[in-house]
Amino acid sequence: MEHEARPVGQLWVEDENGRRRMPDPVRRAAVRALLLTSVTMIQAMVAFFCSVTGSWLAFPATVAAVAGTVVATWSVLDVWITRQVWRQRNGVVSEPSSAERGTRREKHREDRAPLTEAA
């Protein structure tokens, strides 16, 4: 197995073939969703253990876990919505192909031809 020689002080080597970085708004939404989902899972675990032990905190913890589930679900949907909005605004570059340009020129000439013949 070959190991790449890296200069002293460099922590990692960038992978040239790696995936492209997510756009900033999408990445922010994804981090938010990850944090909210993690907190919700911890709340659910606390609610479960409080229920098992018969603690008085079982009911408030369960209510908090249910509310957290609703918020975490919305945050995951927010990632999807933010991604779609970003793609619509920035993702697609609309350029006609070179073949289309030729057919447009021909159509334009055909449309102008009757005007020049009539004059």
C-alpha positions in Angstrom: 0.0 0.0 0.0 1.5 3.3 -1.0 1.4 6.3 1.3 1.4 9.8 0.0 4.2 11.9 1.3 2.8 15.0 2.9 4.6 18.1 4.0 5.2 18.6 7.7 2.3 20.6 9.2 -0.3 19.6 6.7 -3.1 17.7 8.3 -4.7 16.3 5.2 -4.5 16.1 1.5 -7.5 17.4 -0.5 -9.1 14.8 -2.7 -9.4 16.0 -6.2 -12.3 13.7 -7.1 -14.4 14.4 -4.0 -17.9 15.5 -4.0 -18.7 19.2 -4.5 -19.3 21.2 -1.4 -22.9 21.9 -0.5 -24.1 25.5 -1.0 -23.9 27.5 2.2 -27.7 27.9 2.8 -28.2 24.2 2.3 -25.3 23.3 4.6 -26.6 25.6 7.3 -30.0 24.0 7.1 -28.4 20.5 7.2 -26.4 21.4 10.3 -29.5 22.8 12.0 -31.4 19.6 11.2 -28.6 17.4 12.5 -28.4 19.3 15.8 -32.2 19.3 16.3 -32.5 15.6 15.4 -29.7 14.8 17.9 -31.4 16.8 20.7 -34.7 15.1 19.9 -33.2 11.6 20.1 -31.6 12.5 23.5 -35.0 13.8 24.7 -36.7 10.6 23.6 -34.1 8.5 25.4 -34.6 10.6 28.6 -38.3 10.2 28.3 -38.0 6.4 27.9 -35.7 6.0 30.9 -37.9 8.3 33.1 -40.9 6.2 32.1 -39.1 2.9 32.9 -38.0 4.2 36.3 -41.4 5.7 37.1 -40.1 9.2 37.6 -42.3 12.2 37.8 -40.3 13.7 34.8 -41.7 11.0 32.5 -44.7 13.0 31.3 -42.9 16.4 30.7 -40.0 14.6 29.0 -42.5 12.7 26.7 -44.2 16.0 25.8 -40.9 17.6 25.1 -39.8 14.6 23.0 -43.0 14.8 20.9 -42.6 18.5 20.4 -38.9 17.9 19.5 -40.0 15.3 16.9 -42.3 17.9 15.2 -39.5 20.5 15.1 -36.9 17.9 13.9 -39.2 16.8 11.1 -39.7 20.4 10.0 -36.0 21.0 10.1 -35.3 18.0 7.8 -38.0 19.2 5.4 -36.3 22.6 5.6 -33.1 21.1 4.2 -35.0 19.6 1.3 -36.9 22.9 0.6 -33.7 25.0 0.9 -31.9 22.7 -1.5 -34.7 22.9 -4.1 -34.9 26.7 -3.8 -31.2 27.0 -4.2 -31.2 24.8 -7.3 -34.0 26.8 -8.8 -32.3 30.1 -8.2 -28.6 29.1 -8.9 -28.3 25.6 -10.1 -29.4 25.5 -13.7 -27.6 27.6 -16.3 -29.9 28.0 -19.3 -28.0 28.3 -22.5 -29.3 27.3 -25.9 -27.1 24.7 -27.7 -25.3 25.5 -30.9 -27.7 23.3 -32.9 -30.6 25.3 -31.5 -29.0 28.6 -32.5 -29.0 27.5 -36.1 -32.6 26.6 -36.2 -33.5 29.9 -34.4 -31.6 31.8 -37.1 -33.5 30.0 -39.8 -36.9 30.6 -38.2 -36.0 34.3 -37.7 -35.1 34.6 -41.4 -38.3 32.9 -42.4 -40.3 35.3 -40.2 -38.5 38.3 -41.7 -38.7 37.1 -45.3 -42.4 38.0 -45.9 -41.8 41.5 -44.5 -38.9 42.2 -47.0 -40.9 40.7 -49.9 -44.0 42.8 -49.2 -42.0 46.0 -49.2 
